[in-house]
Amino acid sequence: MHNIRILESHGVDFSTFQLEVKARRWWQSYLLGRPADSPPMTWDRFTRIFLDRYILPSQREELRFQFEQLQQGQMSMTDYEARFSKLSCHALMILPTDAERVQKFILCLHSGIQATMDREVEMGTSYELVVEIARRIKGVRQRSRE
Protein backbone atom coordinates (compact mmCIF):
# COMPACT_ATOMS: atom_id res chain seq x y z
CA MET A 1 0.00 0.00 0.00
CA HIS A 2 2.92 2.31 0.75
CA ASN A 3 4.14 2.04 -2.87
CA ILE A 4 0.73 3.14 -4.15
CA ARG A 5 0.87 6.31 -2.06
CA ILE A 6 4.37 7.11 -3.34
CA LEU A 7 3.24 6.51 -6.92
CA GLU A 8 0.20 8.74 -6.45
CA SER A 9 2.14 11.57 -4.84
CA HIS A 10 5.34 11.52 -6.88
CA GLY A 11 4.81 9.26 -9.90
CA VAL A 12 3.41 11.95 -12.19
CA ASP A 13 6.14 14.46 -11.30
CA PHE A 14 8.89 11.88 -11.69
CA SER A 15 7.54 10.57 -15.00
CA THR A 16 6.88 13.96 -16.56
CA PHE A 17 10.36 15.11 -15.55
CA GLN A 18 11.75 12.34 -17.77
CA LEU A 19 9.66 13.12 -20.84
CA GLU A 20 11.56 13.96 -23.99
CA VAL A 21 11.19 17.25 -25.87
CA LYS A 22 8.00 16.64 -27.86
CA ALA A 23 6.18 14.87 -25.02
CA ARG A 24 7.37 17.43 -22.49
CA ARG A 25 5.95 20.27 -24.64
CA TRP A 26 2.66 18.41 -24.94
CA TRP A 27 2.52 17.92 -21.15
CA GLN A 28 3.30 21.57 -20.38
CA SER A 29 0.64 22.63 -22.85
CA TYR A 30 -1.84 20.22 -21.26
CA LEU A 31 -1.11 21.62 -17.78
CA LEU A 32 -1.49 25.23 -18.97
CA GLY A 33 -4.90 24.37 -20.40
CA ARG A 34 -6.24 22.97 -17.11
CA PRO A 35 -8.36 25.23 -14.90
CA ALA A 36 -6.42 26.74 -11.99
CA ASP A 37 -8.66 25.01 -9.41
CA SER A 38 -8.18 21.52 -10.92
CA PRO A 39 -7.42 18.76 -8.43
CA PRO A 40 -3.87 17.35 -8.42
CA MET A 41 -3.13 14.93 -11.24
CA THR A 42 -3.37 11.29 -10.17
CA TRP A 43 -1.16 8.56 -11.56
CA ASP A 44 -4.18 6.76 -13.02
CA ARG A 45 -5.40 9.90 -14.81
CA PHE A 46 -1.91 10.76 -16.11
CA THR A 47 -1.42 7.23 -17.45
CA ARG A 48 -4.71 7.31 -19.32
CA ILE A 49 -4.08 10.76 -20.81
CA PHE A 50 -0.53 9.84 -21.85
CA LEU A 51 -1.51 6.50 -23.40
CA ASP A 52 -4.43 8.11 -25.24
CA ARG A 53 -2.06 10.68 -26.67
CA TYR A 54 0.84 8.44 -27.69
CA ILE A 55 -0.47 4.91 -28.25
CA LEU A 56 -3.28 4.22 -30.72
CA PRO A 57 -6.23 2.16 -29.44
CA SER A 58 -5.39 -0.65 -31.88
CA GLN A 59 -1.81 -0.75 -30.55
CA ARG A 60 -3.08 -0.80 -26.96
CA GLU A 61 -5.37 -3.72 -27.79
CA GLU A 62 -2.47 -5.64 -29.33
CA LEU A 63 -0.28 -4.94 -26.30
CA ARG A 64 -3.12 -5.94 -23.95
CA PHE A 65 -3.50 -9.20 -25.90
CA GLN A 66 0.26 -9.84 -25.65
CA PHE A 67 0.01 -9.27 -21.90
CA GLU A 68 -2.88 -11.69 -21.53
CA GLN A 69 -0.87 -14.35 -23.39
CA LEU A 70 2.42 -13.68 -21.57
CA GLN A 71 4.23 -16.65 -20.01
CA GLN A 72 7.79 -16.76 -18.72
CA GLY A 73 8.65 -19.69 -20.97
CA GLN A 74 12.37 -19.58 -21.83
CA MET A 75 12.86 -15.97 -20.69
CA SER A 76 15.22 -15.22 -17.83
CA MET A 77 13.58 -13.79 -14.72
CA THR A 78 14.97 -10.34 -15.58
CA ASP A 79 13.61 -10.46 -19.13
CA TYR A 80 10.25 -11.80 -17.96
CA GLU A 81 9.88 -9.10 -15.32
CA ALA A 82 10.83 -6.37 -17.83
CA ARG A 83 8.32 -7.70 -20.38
CA PHE A 84 5.64 -8.07 -17.69
CA SER A 85 6.17 -4.49 -16.50
CA LYS A 86 6.17 -3.06 -20.00
CA LEU A 87 2.97 -4.82 -21.02
CA SER A 88 1.10 -4.50 -17.71
CA CYS A 89 0.66 -0.75 -18.09
CA HIS A 90 -1.60 -1.54 -21.06
CA ALA A 91 -3.74 -3.83 -18.94
CA LEU A 92 -4.84 -1.46 -16.18
CA MET A 93 -8.44 -2.60 -16.55
CA ILE A 94 -7.37 -6.24 -16.20
CA LEU A 95 -5.11 -5.66 -13.18
CA PRO A 96 -6.37 -2.57 -11.35
CA THR A 97 -4.81 -3.53 -8.01
CA ASP A 98 -1.31 -4.48 -6.88
CA ALA A 99 -2.65 -7.80 -5.54
CA GLU A 100 -4.02 -8.72 -8.98
CA ARG A 101 -0.72 -7.73 -10.59
CA VAL A 102 1.16 -9.99 -8.15
CA GLN A 103 -1.21 -12.87 -8.83
CA LYS A 104 -0.82 -12.53 -12.63
CA PHE A 105 2.98 -12.28 -12.36
CA ILE A 106 3.16 -15.48 -10.31
CA LEU A 107 0.63 -17.28 -12.51
CA CYS A 108 2.82 -16.77 -15.58
CA LEU A 109 6.07 -18.02 -13.99
CA HIS A 110 7.52 -21.46 -14.64
CA SER A 111 5.30 -23.94 -12.82
CA GLY A 112 8.10 -24.98 -10.44
CA ILE A 113 8.66 -21.43 -9.23
CA GLN A 114 4.96 -20.67 -9.27
CA ALA A 115 4.18 -23.59 -6.96
CA THR A 116 6.50 -22.28 -4.26
CA MET A 117 4.99 -18.79 -4.28
CA ASP A 118 1.34 -19.41 -3.32
CA ARG A 119 1.98 -17.90 0.11
CA GLU A 120 2.99 -14.54 -1.42
CA VAL A 121 -0.45 -14.11 -2.99
CA GLU A 122 -2.23 -14.98 0.26
CA MET A 123 -0.04 -12.66 2.36
CA GLY A 124 -0.45 -9.61 0.14
CA THR A 125 3.25 -9.38 -0.69
CA SER A 126 4.17 -6.33 -2.79
CA TYR A 127 4.95 -6.71 -6.48
CA GLU A 128 8.57 -5.63 -6.01
CA LEU A 129 9.13 -8.20 -3.26
CA VAL A 130 7.45 -10.96 -5.29
CA VAL A 131 9.84 -10.27 -8.17
CA GLU A 132 12.81 -10.44 -5.79
CA ILE A 133 11.57 -13.71 -4.24
CA ALA A 134 11.08 -15.23 -7.70
CA ARG A 135 14.62 -14.20 -8.68
CA ARG A 136 16.04 -15.79 -5.54
CA ILE A 137 14.14 -19.04 -6.07
CA LYS A 138 15.33 -19.17 -9.68
CA GLY A 139 18.93 -18.55 -8.54
CA VAL A 140 18.80 -21.28 -5.90
CA ARG A 141 17.40 -23.76 -8.43
CA GLN A 142 20.08 -22.89 -10.99
CA ARG A 143 22.85 -23.31 -8.44
CA SER A 144 21.49 -26.67 -7.30
CA ARG A 145 21.58 -27.95 -10.91
CA GLU A 146 25.25 -27.05 -11.27
Order of alpha helices (4+ residues) and beta strands (2+ residues): alpha-alpha-alpha-alpha-alpha-alpha-alpha-alpha-alpha-alpha
